């Protein structure tokens, strides 16, 4: 049997349709030796039953209760559980609302490690479905950032530092475990899931590859805030953001490439 090299860890919380698309897209477009580990954050719904029915993934249920209404702590804790269970040289964190759309995507991302053995992390930012023009316009009208830079406002806690997000990022498992790193947040410093971990890697001298969203979108699509949107009774989200995300979800679902995946039940077998 082919030895698995990458563990793709997906965290699920009540996102049946999104998680199904995520997993099927991985299976359809991945030719690099991999395994999938899904950590379920005590969903207790149809998504849990679906995941239990899949024989080609490793399914683990995390039942720890938290009072974190944002879901951030639970997501980070699930990634930590996945990392602890990881027995492959590489560990990939992937959101359940992230979908692969290009064959050979993982092979291409893994080349960054193969061409430079000193690299320990490869990934990108939000990978949102936003055009380059809209990204430019957003930066152009980001007056808070402009004001901060103009006034030279210090950022001692690193809140504004870039980091490779857990949307779709690969890490060397050995390094994360050796350095005893965690995906958990540091709320006092305003650091979200995976942010502190990334800062620790960089600050300890490890080499990382930061891919712009324009490159990451060649491989994956990310529907930011989708988990909150499909669970409106559990997460607070601004009406404008909710509508924007709903529009993107509908746009992606209607895409012929996505429809083909959703109609191919053999990808579950």
Secondary structure, DSSP 8 states (H G I E B T S, - for coil): -----EEEEEEESS-HHHHHHHHHHHHHH--SSEEEEEEE-S--SHHHHHHHH-SSSEEEE-------TTSHHHHHHHHHHHHHH--SSEEEEEETTEEE-STTHHHHHHHHHHH-TTEEEEEES--BS--HHHHHHHHHT-HHHHHHHHHT---TT-TT-----TTEEEEEHHHHHHTT-----BGGGTB-TTHHHHHHHHHTT-EEEEE-HHHHTTTEEE-TTHHHHHTTTTS---HHHHHHHHHHHHHHHHSHHHHHHHT-GGGG-
